[in-house]
């Protein structure tokens, strides 16, 4: 037998659930879209573009790639792009004033981080803007507006635009032809397997008699003797 539970009070919520509910009251992480409610980790975040980075500071394409990787390791950085050829660094990050429970940073802290990596820059060489996370990052990933299409190898966009309708018609005709052949194969297969045809409810269509069969009287009723030639 199990011991009787003599506790008078109802089981209490653990600390994690309490903290989560408190944070939900503090931060509104829900977005309504097309009549549905979505829970997103960010609302308004920021993007900063550092311009005129010295090529000597970036050193090489490989070194730029390593710097980009180290930026992405930061929990407060959502996106990072280090462009060696354009001497530019673009960082999308979660600012301190953002209303969410995620790790946060600032432009100054990012400048300090870049300085430790040997990149000399300042706010005077930076362009900053606000980013709507749901509209600019979340929606384009899960609901892309368009699908990027490339022309086949050897054709320009203009040439492919003219040839595409004819190609689509050929593809449609080929697909229909393949489907008809497949259906004919199914019919032949089921005709040769009566038990399987019965299981799938397949009724064998009576074969239309040929001209020779009709001349010989085949394919007619029992009392019908068919067509006969008479000599002159």
C-alpha positions in Angstrom: 0.0 0.0 0.0 1.1 3.6 -0.7 1.4 6.0 2.2 -1.5 8.6 2.4 -0.7 12.1 1.2 -1.5 14.2 4.2 -0.6 17.6 2.7 -3.3 20.2 3.2 -2.2 22.6 0.4 -2.3 22.0 -3.4 1.0 21.3 -5.1 2.9 24.6 -5.6 4.4 25.7 -8.9 8.1 25.4 -9.2 10.4 28.4 -9.5 10.9 28.1 -13.3 7.1 28.2 -14.0 6.7 31.2 -11.7 9.6 33.1 -13.4 8.2 32.3 -16.9 4.8 33.6 -16.0 6.3 36.7 -14.5 8.3 37.3 -17.7 5.2 36.8 -19.8 3.5 39.6 -17.9 6.6 41.8 -18.3 7.2 41.1 -22.1 4.7 40.7 -24.8 6.1 38.1 -27.2 2.9 37.3 -29.2 2.1 38.6 -32.6 -1.3 38.3 -34.4 -1.1 37.6 -38.1 -4.0 36.5 -40.4 -6.2 35.7 -37.4 -3.5 33.5 -35.8 -1.3 34.3 -32.8 2.4 33.6 -33.1 5.0 33.6 -30.3 8.3 35.2 -31.4 11.4 35.7 -29.4 12.0 39.3 -30.6 10.0 42.4 -31.5 12.1 45.4 -32.5 15.9 44.9 -32.8 18.7 46.8 -34.5 21.0 46.6 -37.5 24.4 48.4 -37.6 26.6 48.6 -40.7 30.2 49.6 -40.2 31.6 51.2 -43.3 35.1 52.0 -44.6 36.8 49.2 -42.7 40.5 49.1 -43.4 41.5 46.2 -45.7 44.6 45.9 -43.5 42.4 45.3 -40.4 40.4 42.6 -42.2 43.7 41.1 -43.5 42.2 38.5 -45.8 39.0 36.7 -46.9 39.8 33.8 -44.6 40.4 36.1 -41.6 37.1 37.9 -42.4 35.2 34.6 -42.4 36.7 33.7 -39.0 35.6 37.1 -37.6 32.1 36.6 -38.9 32.0 33.2 -37.2 33.1 34.7 -33.9 30.5 37.4 -34.1 27.8 34.7 -34.7 28.9 32.9 -31.5 27.7 35.9 -29.5 24.2 35.2 -28.1 23.1 38.8 -28.6 24.0 38.8 -32.4 21.3 37.4 -34.7 23.0 37.9 -38.0 26.5 39.0 -39.0 28.2 39.5 -42.4 31.8 40.5 -42.9 32.5 41.6 -46.5 36.2 41.8 -47.2 35.9 43.1 -50.8 33.4 45.9 -49.8 35.3 46.7 -46.5 32.0 46.4 -44.6 30.6 44.7 -41.6 26.8 44.3 -41.1 25.5 43.1 -37.7 21.9 42.5 -36.6 21.7 42.4 -32.8 19.4 42.5 -29.8 19.8 46.0 -28.1 19.5 46.6 -24.4 16.2 48.6 -24.8 14.5 45.7 -26.6 11.5 44.2 -24.8 12.5 40.5 -24.6 14.3 38.1 -22.3 17.2 37.3 -24.6 20.9 38.3 -24.3 21.5 42.0 -25.2 24.3 44.2 -26.4 24.9 47.7 -27.9 26.7 49.3 -30.8 29.5 50.5 -28.4 30.0 46.9 -27.1 30.2 45.6 -30.6 32.8 48.3 -31.5 34.8 47.2 -28.4 34.6 43.6 -29.5 35.8 44.4 -33.0 38.7 46.5 -31.5 39.8 43.3 -29.7 39.8 41.5 -33.0 42.0 44.3 -34.6 39.2 46.1 -36.4 39.3 49.9 -35.9 35.9 51.6 -36.3 33.6 54.1 -34.6 30.0 55.3 -34.5 30.9 58.0 -37.0 31.5 55.3 -39.6 28.4 53.3 -38.7 24.8 53.4 -40.0 22.1 52.1 -37.6 18.5 51.3 -38.1 15.6 49.6 -36.3 14.5 46.2 -37.6 11.0 44.7 -37.1 12.0 41.1 -36.4 8.6 39.6 -37.3 8.2 41.5 -40.6 11.8 41.4 -41.9 13.3 38.2 -40.5 10.6 35.8 -39.3 8.0 36.1 -42.2 10.4 36.0 -45.1 11.9 32.7 -43.8 8.5 30.9 -43.3 6.5 32.7 -45.9 8.7 33.8 -48.8 7.1 36.3 -51.2 8.6 34.9 -54.3 10.8 32.0 -55.4 14.0 33.0 -57.1 14.2 31.5 -60.6 17.3 31.3 -62.7 17.5 30.8 -66.5 18.9 27.5 -67.7 22.6 27.4 -68.5 23.4 29.1 -71.8 20.2 31.2 -71.9 19.7 34.8 -70.8 16.7 35.9 -68.7 15.0 37.5 -71.8 15.6 34.3 -73.9 14.3 32.0 -71.2 11.2 34.3 -70.7 10.2 33.7 -74.4 11.0 30.0 -74.4 9.5 29.1 -71.1 5.8 28.9 -72.2 6.6 26.5 -75.1 8.8 24.4 -72.7 5.9 24.2 -70.1 3.5 23.0 -72.9 6.0 20.2 -73.8 6.4 19.3 -70.2 2.6 19.1 -69.8 2.2 16.9 -72.9 5.0 14.6 -71.8 3.5 14.2 -68.3 0.1 13.4 -69.8 1.6 10.8 -72.1 3.6 9.2 -69.3 0.5 9.0 -67.2 -1.5 7.4 -70.0 1.2 4.8 -70.4 1.2 4.1 -66.7 -2.6 3.7 -66.6 -2.4 1.3 -69.6 0.3 -0.7 -67.7 -1.9 -0.8 -64.6 -4.8 -2.1 -66.7 -2.7 -4.9 -68.3 -1.3 -5.9 -64.9 -4.7 -6.2 -63.2 -6.1 -8.1 -66.2 -3.4 -10.7 -65.8 -3.9 -10.9 -62.0 -7.7 -11.6 -61.5 -7.4 -12.0 -57.7 -5.7 -8.7 -57.3 -8.2 -7.0 -59.7 -11.1 -8.4 -57.6 -9.5 -7.0 -54.4 -9.2 -3.5 -56.0 -12.6 -3.7 -57.6 -11.2 -3.6 -61.1 -13.7 -4.7 -63.7 -12.1 -6.0 -66.9 -13.4 -4.1 -69.9 -14.6 -6.3 -72.8 -12.2 -6.3 -75.7 -13.6 -4.7 -78.8 -13.5 -7.3 -81.6 -11.3 -6.6 -84.5 -12.5 -6.5 -88.2 -11.1 -10.0 -88.8 -13.0 -11.3 -85.7 -16.2 -9.7 -86.9 -15.8 -11.2 -90.4 -15.3 -14.6 -88.7 -18.4 -14.1 -86.5 -16.5 -13.8 -83.3 -17.6 -11.4 -80.6 -21.3 -11.9 -81.5 -24.1 -13.5 -79.6 -24.6 -17.3 -79.7 -27.4 -17.1 -82.3 -25.6 -14.6 -84.5 -23.6 -16.4 -87.2 -21.8 -13.2 -88.2 -21.1 -11.9 -91.6 -20.4 -14.3 -94.5 -19.1 -13.7 -98.0 -21.2 -15.2 -100.8 -19.7 -16.0 -104.1 -21.1 -14.4 -107.3 
